[in-house]
Amino acid sequence: MGLASLDDPGAATVTCSLKSTMERYHSFEMVFASVPYLPAVGQEESPDTRERQPRTRCNRSSKSRAQLNDTATMDRLVGETSGEDMLWVHLQMHLAFIRGDIAKHRSLSDALVNRQRKANHMENVAEALAYHADVEAYLGNYHLARRLCAQADEAGNNSALGLFKCSHALGLSADTSHAEALAAKLNELFPENTIEQRVDLPVTHSTIQRARGNFGAAADLFSPVTQFPNVVVSYNRGRAYMAAGDQAKAIAAFQTVLDHPGGPDWGSFKPLSQLGLAQTYAKQGDSEKSRKAYEDFFATWKDADPDIPILKQAKAEYANLK
């Protein structure tokens, strides 16, 4: 699927006719997260905002996008929605992640995989496993991420979404050879897909370079990724700049995520970006701002599962702040 520039209002129509439900969701969230003009909940829309927003036929998902930062509303919507609706199951997963309820997130993912397997929708099975793998890799559960990607391969991981999620998860998990092989497959199968070529592959290649210790190259790979400045790009750009020692640009990237709520994936990247900001300020030597960012992260994950690797690491780092 190729997407024209969102600078052209006439080109910003989103359709929901992709091959699989989860690929449709991925493209939907990438496009919506690319639009920097989305108002926050309760903010009045200007005529310019309305003109520049994508028009969508996915009305329920559009509504949820505007309300994702309102967890009470999301709880109500979740209770009103069938567990058979894959888009809404994913929104439940985002809601679980923003709370740090990873046990709930895993339960939802397992149920989704089981339903799709019973229906013999093996492409969806592979995508759901790959999606779950990427989440676990962000959390620091690298062994589980590698195992889930192996299961996705067994299910036939050949979709754009599945290949991106596992190539990225394996890059985060330092399985760079396998990550590179999946990225090459993604490039070969989808040479003209805008999202894959201009967003997913640069993010994955940057992650691979970072895992190999090539921090400057990892940061440079984000230079051309400007047309779709979504939360996935901004967060991973922040990690690349932080590793490369450019803390000012890393702070700007993480802050970009936090300053632009909206889009289905934002809920997942809010706590990750709070943590990234805290760690970057610490590297910069600004203990006061670092402490505040850690405390914001802990407040977001106040009820989080205590065994999450990045949470345990964050608590140790916070205790060592001077």
MARSETI-847080 format. One record per residue (C-alpha): x, z, y; residue in three letters. Coordinates in steps of 0.25 Angstrom, whole numbers, plus 5000, padded with zeros to 4 digits. Example, Ala and Ser with C-alpha at 12.3 -4.5 7.8 and 13.67 -1.06 7.14 Angstrom:
2
504950314982Ala 505550294996Ser 
REM end
This chain:
322
500050005000Met 500649965013Gly 500250035026Leu 500349975040Ala 500850055051Ser 499950165056Leu 500350135070Asp 499350015068Asp 497950085069Pro 497349965062Gly 498349985050Ala 497950125048Ala 496850115038Thr 497050195025Val 496350145013Thr 496150214999Cys 496250104989Ser 497650134983Leu 497850124968Lys 497750274966Ser 497150394972Thr 498450464975Met 499150344980Glu 497950334990Arg 498150474994Tyr 499650464996His 499450345005Ser 498250405012Phe 499150535015Glu 500350455019Met 499550375030Val 498750485035Phe 500050575036Ala 500750455044Ser 499750465055Val 500350565066Pro 498950565074Tyr 498150645064Leu 497450765072Pro 497550905066Ala 496350975061Val 495450995073Gly 496250905083Gln 495450805090Glu 495650665087Glu 496050575098Ser 495650425099Pro 497050385097Asp 497150475084Thr 495850405078Arg 496450265081Glu 497750295074Arg 497250365062Gln 497150295049Pro 495650255045Arg 495450305031Thr 494350285020Arg 494750415013Cys 493850495022Asn 493950625014Arg 495450625014Ser 495450595029Ser 494650715031Lys 495550805023Ser 496750755030Arg 496250805043Ala 495950945037Gln 497150965027Leu 497751065037Asn 496451145036Asp 496551215023Thr 495151285023Ala 494551145025Thr 495351085014Met 494951205005Asp 493551175007Arg 493751025005Leu 494451044992Val 493351124987Gly 492351014990Glu 493150904983Thr 493250864969Ser 494450884961Gly 494350744956Glu 494750684970Asp 496250664970Met 496350654985Leu 495750794987Trp 496550854975Val 497750814983His 497250874996Leu 497051004988Gln 498450994983Met 498950984998His 498151105001Leu 498751184989Ala 500151144994Phe 499951185008Ile 499651325003Arg 500751324993Gly 499751334982Asp 500651244972Ile 499951294960Ala 498651244965Lys 499351114969His 499851094955Arg 498551124949Ser 497851024957Leu 498950924954Ser 498850954939Asp 497350934939Ala 497450804946Leu 498450754936Val 497650794925Asn 496350724930Arg 497150594932Gln 497750604919Arg 496350624912Lys 495850504920Ala 497150424915Asn 497550394930His 498950404927Met 499450354940Glu 498750464947Asn 499350564937Val 500750514940Ala 500450524955Glu 499850664955Ala 501050704947Leu 502050644957Ala 501250704968Tyr 501350844962His 502850814959Ala 503150794974Asp 502450914978Val 503251004968Glu 504550934973Ala 504250974988Tyr 504051114983Leu 505351114976Gly 504751114962Asn 505751004958Tyr 505651014942His 504151014943Leu 504250884952Ala 505150814942Arg 504250854930Arg 502950804938Leu 503650664941Cys 504050654927Ala 502550664923Gln 502150564934Ala 503150464928Asp 502550484914Glu 501150464920Ala 501650334926Gly 502150364941Asn 502050224947Asn 501250244959Ser 501850244973Ala 501350394976Leu 501850444962Gly 503250374964Leu 503450424978Phe 503050564974Lys 503950574962Cys 505050504968Ser 505050604980His 504850724971Ala 505950684963Leu 506850664975Gly 506450804980Leu 506850854966Ser 508150794966Ala 507850694955Asp 508350584963Thr 508550474953Ser 507150484948His 506650494962Ala 507450364966Glu 506850294953Ala 505450324957Leu 505750284972Ala 506250154967Ala 505050134959Lys 504150164971Leu 504850064979Asn 504749954968Glu 503349974965Leu 502849994980Phe 503849904988Pro 502749874999Glu 502050005000Asn 502250065014Thr 502050215011Ile 503050204999Glu 504050125006Gln 504050185020Arg 503750335016Val 503850365001Asp 505150304998Leu 505950345010Pro 505450485008Val 505850484993Thr 507150414996His 507450525006Ser 507150634997Thr 508050574986Ile 509250564996Gln 508950705000Arg 509050754986Ala 510350684985Arg 510950744997Gly 510950625006Asn 510250695017Phe 510550595028Gly 510050475020Ala 508750565016Ala 508450585031Ala 508750435035Asp 507750385025Leu 506650435034Phe 507050355046Ser 506150235043Pro 504950325038Val 504250325051Thr 502950255049Gln 502250355040Phe 502750495046Pro 501950575036Asn 502150715031Val 502950675018Val 503950595027Val 504050705038Ser 504250815028Tyr 505350735020Asn 505950685032Arg 506150835036Gly 506750865023Arg 507750755024Ala 508150785039Tyr 508350935035Met 509250895023Ala 510050805032Ala 510250915043Gly 509350855054Asp 508550975056Gln 507850935069Ala 507250805062Lys 506850895050Ala 506150985059Ile 505450875066Ala 504950815052Ala 504450945047Phe 503750975060Gln 503150835060Thr 502350875047Val 501951005052Leu 501450945065Asp 500550845059His 499550905050Pro 498650805043Gly 498750715031Gly 498550755017Pro 500050785014Asp 500250875026Trp 499751005019Gly 500850985009Ser 501950965019Phe 501651075029Lys 502251185021Pro 503451095017Leu 503651055031Ser 503551205036Gln 504651235026Leu 505551115030Gly 505451165044Leu 505851305041Ala 507051255033Gln 507451155043Thr 507451255055Tyr 508251355046Ala 509251245044Lys 509251225059Gln 509551365061Gly 508251405068Asp 507851525060Ser 506651555069Glu 505951425067Lys 506351425053Ser 505751555050Arg 504451515057Lys 504351385049Ala 504551465036Tyr 503451555040Glu 502551445043Asp 502851385029Phe 502651525022Phe 501251535030Ala 500851405024Thr 501251445010Trp 500851585011Lys 500051574998Asp 501051474991Ala 501451494977Asp 502751574978Pro 503551494968Asp 503651364976Ile 505151334977Pro 505151294992Ile 504351414995Leu 505351514988Lys 506451434995Gln 505751455009Ala 505651605007Lys 507051615004Ala 507551535015Glu 506551605025Tyr 507151745020Ala 508551685023Asn 508251645038Leu 509151715048Lys 
REM end
